[in-house]
Structure formats: C-alpha cells, structure tokens
C-alpha cells in the first residue's frame, strides 16, 4: 500500500530529475531537475552555487547565483537526459573558434548589470516569461523570484544614480572630480567636471539610462584634445558608491601599445582617437550634442575635424620588433619609440628585430631571361594542385609553392609584398584584400639592364612589373610607401599602401619564427587542397591581416 501511495505521489510531481548539463566554464552539472515540459531546469554546484536554465527560442540561457549572492549569465553547451540521450547541443561555427574575446576597459557593478544581468532579465523575465515557470517546482520558482528581485533592485539603484545631476571621477594621479549636469538642459548627457591637475577642462558624457556602461571623457585644452593628462580609473555615484573601475586584467602583450599607434598628441587617449575617426561615433556625438546647445555641437564637430586632419598629417615612422613571437611592423609616433630602438635606412628596429630582418632581405638578384620567366609562369599556371580560381584567400600558399618550384629549377626567387586596401581583381568593388604576396624574379634585358618581374597567375596573364601588378589591385605604386618587411599592419590608416621585397623565406605578412620549412610546405599544400575543393569563403577571409 505504501509503495502504491509513493508511486501515485511521484506521478503527481510535475518535474523530472536526472539531467546532465554542461555550461561554459563550469564543471558538468549532474542530477539537474526540470519542469515536465523541459522549459526550465534547476541545478546545484559542488560549491553551493545554484543554476537556473531556460529554453530560449532555439537555444537555452543560464544564470548562476553564487553563494555570496552574485549573479552571472553563462552559455549553455549541452543538455542530456539521464540515459545519455541528447536534448540540446549548441552549434559551434568555424569562425567562432577564431573569435578573440575582448576584455572590457571597465568593470564593476554597473558593467555587470548592463553587460550581463540585463540580458538575464530579458531572457527570463520579459513579458510573461516569469509566469510560465511551473509553480509546483518550488526550487525553480524560489530561485527565479530571488534572481528577479536582485536584478530589479540593481535597476532601480542605477536608474537613480545615473539620473542624478552629479557623478564623480577618479584619475590615475589621484584627482577626484565632481561632474555636474546642467539641469536646465534636461536631455543633455554632458557633465562638466571642472579642471584636472594639468589645467585641462574635463567633460564627461554619460547617458542617463542604465542600458549601457559606456561613458566618454574628454580632456581639452583651448577646445582641442589635451596631450598631457591622466586617464579615468573610477566612475562613482553622487554618494561615492563605485559604479565602474578600470579593468586591471586588460594586458597588452604586444610591443606595440595603443599609445604608439596614434599621433603623439593622442597617446594618452588612443581609444578616443580611433573613435573620432569612426563615422558611427560621429553620429553618436551629434546625437549627444543635439540637446546640449550650439556651442557643444561645434565643440564636437571641431574635435572630429581635427582628428581627421591629424590622421592625414600624422608624423609616423616604421618600427619593426618582435611581438607575440612574430616579427611585426607598425607605423608609430616617434615620441613613443622604445629606448632600445635603432635606425637603419630610415626604419626603426629593436636590435633583435633588426638581426632577423636582415636575414630575410633579398639575396643575389641572380637574373633570368624574359622567356624563362614566361616559361615559369606557364608551368605554375598549369599546376592543378594550386587553387588559381579561389582568389579570396591563399596567396601566401600559392607564393610559397611557386617559389619552391622555381628554386628547384635553379632560379633565384624573391617575394613582393603589398599591403593596404587592395581591390581583388576578380571581385566586386566591396571585396578587398588586406595584403597580397607573389614571387618576384629578376630579368636581364638584351641591353643588359635588369628589371623586376612578378609571377602571379592569380591576377595576371604573364610576368608583369611591380607597378603593373599593383595597378591590378587599384594601387599606384609610386604613391605607396617603400618600407622594410614586415609591411606595417596599420598601413591602411596612415599610408594607404606599402610595398617591400624579401627573399623567399617569409610565409605570412608577419614573420612567424615558429614555422619551419617543413611546416610551411605542409600548410601551403593543405591550404591549396582546401581551396581547390570549392570551399566558400567563410568570414570574409580576404579582409584579414
């Protein structure tokens, strides 16, 4: 009898046990329970954390509540029934594997709310979603209610804090500024923070709504971007409660810091310089200034015009250094050159970078006849293992296989490198390469003169000179910077295009020191096999580098 009553009671319970759920960055959660319709799940972690998972359109959303009460959303990777049967497995695209996670510049309660908890509220509690939670599953119901109350409480706090006429800033040098909003301009998001220790006027742009953690700070001297200032480390409410704090985990492992890659006057505000050149940011400033009066409109308009002029007139030099295990190159401002930089033929190097760069310069320039060059072109074009019709990507692999073939026949081969916004000859005007590379040989004419010719069946019908080769990609080589390898990564921004010639050693546009000759050949063969199979160009590959 007791057994029968137990079974009847179990039958009436409106949820199921025994699910296994895998969340991003969390050990597998077992013995999770679910509502009968499998719309909501409840799990407990070994550390005392509790998890609420919900079906969301074609996938699932998850939120974790830590023992200290903090909340954060998580990506749901897999859900399995107790018998191992698959209920849900997230899709993983090839491009997502290469997507680098961007660390935010600022962290804190406001960022956590706008970037994480607000999406939780939308996923779990928008419209009638909360009402759908089965009341018979007490753990799910209670957890959902506690999460909703916590998020609603934070929303109310931030709404009050950001709508207040005062906010506070703390700077790297310890300056504490009170920023005041003009209450007569109700819709204006600009706050005047007074002057910093350098005597600069400081302006804060902070929206009144709580739907973004972004804010902008301008340090101005006589209406222009100030060169010397200390950046913001904290944003606080009028009552001194911390809202946002500089993210100490943001690390730049590259030699080339952001401050080096912008004109010297912007070295303390590199992110702002990049934004001022962005058309969408221009619209943002116009919208912000629309309710702040004509003087503010003109101020922002002048700042954008000045940044455009600074881009055109920037005095930048080429620096070649070892960065992230590669030999890399960028245009940098001279004020930010490292102390160890040495100059050779107008280019700045680190000592180790210079040694490596010298080893990949052109060698003997041993010549061949134009007829021999045509023969090499035809032999290369006839190769069935090279994807000549797939022009969107793979020039590095084509150039490597051709160079090695020519060298096996005793021909001296170099490589020509062109970087910038290069029109793909067979593509639409919207399709561009970030760089292109092809083998270069030296031709001796009948009169004894020596000229350079490029062998590139992907764009030409025979051997052509460098200027004609560049013109195929809508580049005037006479207007291109003649640089040392590697060509600067930020060429497009400051120069339009840059050109150099090396021996046949480099494989990528930046020298990867970890690649052996065997690895290069293997990569080149695999790439051509992939592209001769008719693979679609996922993720706009031709835009890389």
C-alpha positions, 0 to 999 in steps of 0.5 A, a space after each residue: 500500500 505504501 509503495 502504491 501511495 509513493 508511486 501515485 505521489 511521484 506521478 503527481 510531481 510535475 518535474 523530472 530529475 536526472 539531467 546532465 548539463 554542461 555550461 561554459 566554464 563550469 564543471 558538468 552539472 549532474 542530477 539537474 531537475 526540470 519542469 515536465 515540459 523541459 522549459 526550465 531546469 534547476 541545478 546545484 554546484 559542488 560549491 553551493 552555487 545554484 543554476 537556473 536554465 531556460 529554453 530560449 527560442 532555439 537555444 537555452 540561457 543560464 544564470 548562476 547565483 553564487 553563494 555570496 549572492 552574485 549573479 552571472 549569465 553563462 552559455 549553455 553547451 549541452 543538455 542530456 537526459 539521464 540515459 545519455 540521450 541528447 536534448 540540446 547541443 549548441 552549434 559551434 561555427 568555424 569562425 567562432 573558434 577564431 573569435 578573440 574575446 575582448 576584455 572590457 576597459 571597465 568593470 564593476 557593478 554597473 558593467 555587470 548589470 548592463 553587460 550581463 544581468 540585463 540580458 538575464 532579465 530579458 531572457 527570463 523575465 520579459 513579458 510573461 516569461 516569469 509566469 510560465 515557470 511551473 509553480 509546483 517546482 518550488 526550487 525553480 520558482 524560489 530561485 527565479 523570484 530571488 534572481 528577479 528581485 536582485 536584478 530589479 533592485 540593481 535597476 532601480 539603484 542605477 536608474 537613480 544614480 545615473 539620473 542624478 545631476 552629479 557623478 564623480 571621477 577618479 584619475 590615475 594621479 589621484 584627482 577626484 572630480 565632481 561632474 555636474 549636469 546642467 539641469 536646465 538642459 534636461 536631455 543633455 548627457 554632458 557633465 562638466 567636471 571642472 579642471 584636472 591637475 594639468 589645467 585641462 577642462 574635463 567633460 564627461 558624457 554619460 547617458 542617463 539610462 542604465 542600458 549601457 556602461 559606456 561613458 566618454 571623457 574628454 580632456 581639452 585644452 583651448 577646445 582641442 584634445 589635451 596631450 598631457 593628462 591622466 586617464 579615468 580609473 573610477 566612475 562613482 555615484 553622487 554618494 561615492 558608491 563605485 559604479 565602474 573601475 578600470 579593468 586591471 586584467 586588460 594586458 597588452 602583450 604586444 610591443 606595440 601599445 595603443 599609445 604608439 599607434 596614434 599621433 603623439 598628441 593622442 597617446 594618452 587617449 588612443 581609444 578616443 582617437 580611433 573613435 573620432 575617426 569612426 563615422 558611427 561615433 560621429 553620429 553618436 556625438 551629434 546625437 549627444 550634442 543635439 540637446 546640449 546647445 550650439 556651442 557643444 555641437 561645434 565643440 564636437 564637430 571641431 574635435 572630429 575635424 581635427 582628428 581627421 586632419 591629424 590622421 592625414 598629417 600624422 608624423 609616423 615612422 616604421 618600427 619593426 620588433 618582435 611581438 607575440 613571437 612574430 616579427 611585426 611592423 607598425 607605423 608609430 609616433 616617434 615620441 613613443 619609440 622604445 629606448 632600445 630602438 635603432 635606425 637603419 635606412 630610415 626604419 626603426 628596429 629593436 636590435 633583435 628585430 633588426 638581426 632577423 630582418 636582415 636575414 630575410 632581405 633579398 639575396 643575389 638578384 641572380 637574373 633570368 631571361 624574359 622567356 624563362 620567366 614566361 616559361 615559369 609562369 606557364 608551368 605554375 599556371 598549369 599546376 592543378 594542385 594550386 587553387 588559381 580560381 579561389 582568389 579570396 584567400 591563399 596567396 601566401 600558399 600559392 607564393 610559397 609553392 611557386 617559389 619552391 618550384 622555381 628554386 628547384 629549377 635553379 632560379 633565384 626567387 624573391 617575394 613582393 609584398 603589398 599591403 593596404 586596401 587592395 581591390 581583388 581583381 576578380 571581385 566586386 568593388 566591396 571585396 578587398 584584400 588586406 595584403 597580397 604576396 607573389 614571387 618576384 624574379 629578376 630579368 636581364 634585358 638584351 641591353 643588359 639592364 635588369 628589371 623586376 618581374 612578378 609571377 602571379 597567375 592569380 591576377 595576371 596573364 604573364 610576368 608583369 612589373 611591380 607597378 603593373 601588378 599593383 595597378 591590378 589591385 587599384 594601387 599606384 605604386 609610386 604613391 605607396 610607401 617603400 618600407 622594410 618587411 614586415 609591411 606595417 599592419 596599420 598601413 591602411 590608416 596612415 599610408 594607404 599602401 606599402 610595398 617591400 621585397 624579401 627573399 623567399 623565406 617569409 610565409 605570412 605578412 608577419 614573420 612567424 619564427 615558429 614555422 619551419 620549412 617543413 611546416 610551411 610546405 605542409 600548410 601551403 599544400 593543405 591550404 591549396 587542397 582546401 581551396 581547390 575543393 570549392 570551399 566558400 569563403 567563410 568570414 570574409 577571409 580576404 579582409 584579414 591581416 
